[in-house]
Amino acid sequence: MSLELIINNDIKTAMKAKEDVTLRGLRAIKSAILLAKTAEGAPKTQAPKTK
């Protein structure tokens, strides 16, 4: 399981549990990952194929 999927699942769990502090932290991490993936000079990777 990729780090992004783990973060997304943890975000869902925090939302259901109404854990605001945890949710803010996870969203910040997700945002940092997205910015790193879309930054100039970032290596181009393909998303894994799903069946």
DSSP file (Angstrom, degrees, kcal/mol; ACC not computed):
  #  RESIDUE AA STRUCTURE BP1 BP2  ACC     N-H-->O    O-->H-N    N-H-->O    O-->H-N    TCO  KAPPA ALPHA  PHI   PSI    X-CA   Y-CA   Z-CA
    1    1 A M              0   0    0      0, 0.0     2,-0.0     0, 0.0     0, 0.0   0.000 360.0 360.0 360.0 132.7    0.0    0.0    0.0
    2    2 A S     >  -     0   0    0      1,-0.1     4,-2.1     4,-0.0     5,-0.2  -0.318 360.0-113.1 -77.3 161.2    1.4    3.4   -1.0
    3    3 A L  H  > S+     0   0    0      1,-0.2     4,-2.7     2,-0.2     5,-0.2   0.879 116.5  56.4 -60.3 -38.8    2.0    6.2    1.5
    4    4 A E  H  > S+     0   0    0      1,-0.2     4,-2.6     2,-0.2    -1,-0.2   0.907 107.0  48.2 -61.5 -42.0   -0.7    8.2   -0.3
    5    5 A L  H  > S+     0   0    0      2,-0.2     4,-2.4     1,-0.2    -1,-0.2   0.896 111.3  50.5 -66.2 -39.1   -3.3    5.5    0.2
    6    6 A I  H  X S+     0   0    0     -4,-2.1     4,-2.4     2,-0.2    -2,-0.2   0.930 111.6  48.0 -62.8 -45.2   -2.4    5.2    3.8
    7    7 A I  H  X S+     0   0    0     -4,-2.7     4,-2.3     1,-0.2    -2,-0.2   0.929 111.8  49.8 -61.2 -46.0   -2.7    9.0    4.3
    8    8 A N  H  X S+     0   0    0     -4,-2.6     4,-2.0     1,-0.2    -1,-0.2   0.906 111.7  47.9 -61.0 -42.2   -6.1    9.0    2.5
    9    9 A N  H  X S+     0   0    0     -4,-2.4     4,-2.2     1,-0.2    -1,-0.2   0.899 111.5  50.6 -65.8 -39.3   -7.4    6.2    4.6
   10   10 A D  H  X S+     0   0    0     -4,-2.4     4,-2.6     2,-0.2    -2,-0.2   0.861 107.5  54.1 -66.1 -34.9   -6.2    7.9    7.8
   11   11 A I  H  X S+     0   0    0     -4,-2.3     4,-2.3     2,-0.2    -2,-0.2   0.928 108.6  48.9 -63.0 -44.7   -7.9   11.1    6.7
   12   12 A K  H  X S+     0   0    0     -4,-2.0     4,-2.2     1,-0.2    -2,-0.2   0.916 112.1  48.7 -60.5 -43.2  -11.2    9.2    6.3
   13   13 A T  H  X S+     0   0    0     -4,-2.2     4,-2.1     1,-0.2    -1,-0.2   0.914 111.4  48.9 -64.0 -43.1  -10.8    7.7    9.8
   14   14 A A  H  X>S+     0   0    0     -4,-2.6     5,-2.4     1,-0.2     4,-0.6   0.865 110.1  52.2 -65.8 -35.7  -10.0   11.0   11.4
   15   15 A M  H ><5S+     0   0    0     -4,-2.3     3,-0.6     2,-0.2    -1,-0.2   0.920 110.5  47.3 -65.7 -43.0  -13.0   12.6    9.7
   16   16 A K  H 3<5S+     0   0    0     -4,-2.2    -2,-0.2     1,-0.2    -1,-0.2   0.870 115.6  45.1 -65.4 -36.2  -15.3    9.9   11.0
   17   17 A A  H 3<5S-     0   0    0     -4,-2.1    -1,-0.2    -5,-0.2    -2,-0.2   0.498 107.7-127.6 -85.9  -3.9  -13.8   10.2   14.5
   18   18 A K  T <<5 +     0   0    0     -3,-0.6     2,-1.1    -4,-0.6    -3,-0.2   0.899  48.7 161.8  56.3  44.8  -14.0   14.0   14.4
   19   19 A E     >< -     0   0    0     -5,-2.4     4,-2.4     1,-0.2    -1,-0.2  -0.780  13.8-179.1 -95.7  91.6  -10.3   14.3   15.3
   20   20 A D  H  > S+     0   0    0     -2,-1.1     4,-2.4     1,-0.2     5,-0.2   0.888  76.2  48.6 -63.2 -44.2   -9.6   17.9   14.2
   21   21 A V  H  > S+     0   0    0      1,-0.2     4,-2.0     2,-0.2    -1,-0.2   0.934 114.4  45.7 -64.8 -46.1   -5.9   18.0   15.1
   22   22 A T  H  > S+     0   0    0      1,-0.2     4,-2.5     2,-0.2    -1,-0.2   0.904 112.1  52.5 -61.8 -42.3   -5.1   14.7   13.4
   23   23 A L  H  X S+     0   0    0     -4,-2.4     4,-2.4     1,-0.2    -2,-0.2   0.903 107.9  50.2 -62.7 -43.3   -7.1   15.7   10.4
   24   24 A R  H  X S+     0   0    0     -4,-2.4     4,-1.9     1,-0.2    -1,-0.2   0.908 111.9  48.6 -62.5 -41.2   -5.2   19.0   10.0
   25   25 A G  H  X S+     0   0    0     -4,-2.0     4,-2.1     2,-0.2    -2,-0.2   0.924 112.0  47.5 -64.5 -45.2   -1.9   17.2   10.2
   26   26 A L  H  X S+     0   0    0     -4,-2.5     4,-2.6     1,-0.2    -2,-0.2   0.884 110.8  51.8 -64.9 -39.0   -2.8   14.6    7.7
   27   27 A R  H  X S+     0   0    0     -4,-2.4     4,-2.3     2,-0.2    -1,-0.2   0.878 108.4  51.9 -65.4 -36.3   -4.1   17.2    5.3
   28   28 A A  H  X S+     0   0    0     -4,-1.9     4,-2.2     2,-0.2    -2,-0.2   0.906 110.7  47.7 -65.2 -41.4   -0.9   19.1    5.6
   29   29 A I  H  X S+     0   0    0     -4,-2.1     4,-2.2     2,-0.2    -2,-0.2   0.924 111.7  49.8 -64.3 -44.1    1.1   15.9    4.8
   30   30 A K  H  X S+     0   0    0     -4,-2.6     4,-2.3     1,-0.2    -2,-0.2   0.899 110.6  50.7 -61.2 -41.0   -1.2   15.2    1.8
   31   31 A S  H  X S+     0   0    0     -4,-2.3     4,-2.6     1,-0.2    -1,-0.2   0.907 109.1  50.7 -63.6 -42.7   -0.7   18.7    0.6
   32   32 A A  H  X S+     0   0    0     -4,-2.2     4,-2.2     1,-0.2    -2,-0.2   0.888 110.2  49.9 -63.7 -39.1    3.1   18.5    0.9
   33   33 A I  H  X S+     0   0    0     -4,-2.2     4,-2.1     2,-0.2    -1,-0.2   0.927 111.5  48.4 -64.5 -44.5    3.1   15.2   -1.1
   34   34 A L  H  X S+     0   0    0     -4,-2.3     4,-1.7     1,-0.2    -2,-0.2   0.911 111.6  49.4 -63.2 -43.0    1.0   16.7   -3.8
   35   35 A L  H  X S+     0   0    0     -4,-2.6     4,-0.8     1,-0.2    -1,-0.2   0.895 111.1  49.9 -63.2 -39.9    3.2   19.8   -4.1
   36   36 A A  H  < S+     0   0    0     -4,-2.2     3,-0.4     1,-0.2    -1,-0.2   0.874 110.5  50.1 -66.6 -36.8    6.3   17.6   -4.3
   37   37 A K  H  < S+     0   0    0     -4,-2.1    -1,-0.2     1,-0.2    -2,-0.2   0.826 117.1  39.7 -70.3 -31.1    4.8   15.5   -7.0
   38   38 A T  H  < S+     0   0    0     -4,-1.7    -1,-0.2    -5,-0.2    -2,-0.2   0.417  89.5 116.1-101.0   1.4    3.8   18.5   -9.1
   39   39 A A  S >< S-     0   0    0     -4,-0.8     3,-1.8    -3,-0.4     2,-0.1  -0.307  78.2 -92.5 -69.3 153.5    6.9   20.7   -8.6
   40   40 A E  T 3  S+     0   0    0      1,-0.3    -1,-0.1    -2,-0.0    -2,-0.1  -0.422 113.2  21.9 -63.7 138.9    9.1   21.5  -11.4
   41   41 A G  T 3  S+     0   0    0      1,-0.3    -1,-0.3    -2,-0.1    -2,-0.1   0.426  87.1 142.0  83.3  -1.7   11.9   19.1  -11.8
   42   42 A A    <   -     0   0    0     -3,-1.8    -1,-0.3     1,-0.1    -5,-0.1  -0.497  62.4 -99.8 -70.9 141.0   10.0   16.3  -10.0
   43   43 A P        -     0   0    0      0, 0.0     2,-0.6     0, 0.0    -1,-0.1  -0.365  35.5-120.6 -63.0 138.6   10.6   12.9  -11.5
   44   44 A K        +     0   0    0     -3,-0.1     2,-0.3    -2,-0.0    -7,-0.0  -0.708  38.5 177.0 -83.7 121.7    7.7   11.8  -13.7
   45   45 A T        -     0   0    0     -2,-0.6     2,-0.4    -8,-0.1     0, 0.0  -0.914  25.3-126.1-124.0 152.6    6.2    8.6  -12.5
   46   46 A Q        -     0   0    0     -2,-0.3     3,-0.1     1,-0.0    -2,-0.0  -0.759  28.8-111.9 -96.9 144.4    3.2    6.6  -13.7
   47   47 A A        -     0   0    0     -2,-0.4     3,-0.1     1,-0.1    -1,-0.0  -0.453  43.6 -97.2 -68.9 144.0    0.4    5.7  -11.4
   48   48 A P        -     0   0    0      0, 0.0     2,-0.3     0, 0.0    -1,-0.1  -0.357  41.7-111.0 -62.6 142.9    0.2    2.0  -10.7
   49   49 A K        -     0   0    0     -3,-0.1     2,-0.3     2,-0.0    -3,-0.0  -0.559  31.1-153.1 -77.3 136.7   -2.3    0.2  -13.0
   50   50 A T              0   0    0     -2,-0.3    -1,-0.0     1,-0.1    -3,-0.0  -0.803 360.0 360.0-108.8 153.6   -5.4   -1.1  -11.2
   51   51 A K              0   0    0     -2,-0.3    -1,-0.1     0, 0.0    -2,-0.0   0.432 360.0 360.0 -96.4 360.0   -7.5   -4.0  -12.3
